């Protein structure tokens, strides 16, 4: 017997038929003898509607009341799923965040989980009852409902799995796992059977949308094995995938991966904009004068490239910001022009970041050289480069996105079985 947490996203519970399908997935695990806790999102589109209503009533609304409204979607789903389970003979009870409780800080709309008192859940699971929890929500220090922000239900699921010391946290979604790259660009992309926490963290932060960065971080910190699988597969399908697991992708510790690939996947992000400052005085404090005002304006900076000019007194500086913040960032830099002292400011939102990711890169040389040579052969100019121990990211013109991804996917033989 294992203790398993199952999480179902909005598309998986989009209507009553899909909720009944989810109930069958849960019944399968119960029939296998497992103790099961289920985390659910709101039905697809529900949260957006609740947010729109809140903003329509008042653009400057109370964040505490915002959370009270937008958390309602998960409450509905949890109750409906519990009823659906009872209807097919599975003992189940729904739970809201404040009933567990899932304790959070007081950052309404983007709260962080500070602790979970899972004693009552362990007791109910031990009695053979399925616990259906509303994801995305918790209880703040003022005893008010809080919501966890984007990807909150995934975060709820991983946190509950950690608190229950579950064998796995199964994330059910509309895809059947993590792929070597976006199958819409490369039809030959393969589903990975296993991927390390670190690789998944890079993939998520660099454009892969299957899981949010925050939930992957939490899983890595607490050592929660996460299994990404499709909710649209037949619930009673006995097909096997990796070992005892069905088809999907296991996100786990690097030690669980026997054969480590040099490159695991290719990610890309179109949410990029590039800003360049030319002939900036090369002196102490100049970087702070550039990035300080951006930080004060809540603008995140990613790739940073700085070059020293021939006269050793000036430097050129290029960095990237989220595309949505491009105009704001340009205005911030213009406002600080006298302090910075640059001679020319330019920028472009017509760029994309493409990344090569793999834990095998730690022990293999030449990955970057192969990458740059292959892109050059296709006439793709690299505008900026940033690296980590298991990642190489480049900035290129957006028009070359698909060509670059296909070229790199083939270069590292990721399309081979």
Beta strands, then each sheet from edge to edge (+ up, - down):
strand 1: 3-8
strand 2: 35-40
strand 3: 92-95
strand 4: 102-104
strand 5: 113-116
strand 6: 130-134
strand 7: 137-139
strand 8: 145-147
strand 9: 168-173
strand 10: 194-196
strand 11: 226-230
strand 12: 249-252
strand 13: 265-269
strand 14: 273-281
strand 15: 301-308
strand 16: 314-321
strand 17: 344-348
strand 18: 351-357
strand 19: 384-388
strand 20: 391-397
sheet 1: 3+ 6+ 2+ 1+ 9+ 11+ 12- 10-
sheet 2: 4+ 5-
sheet 3: 7+ 8-
sheet 4: 13+ 18- 20+ 19-
sheet 5: 15+ 16- 14+ 17-
end
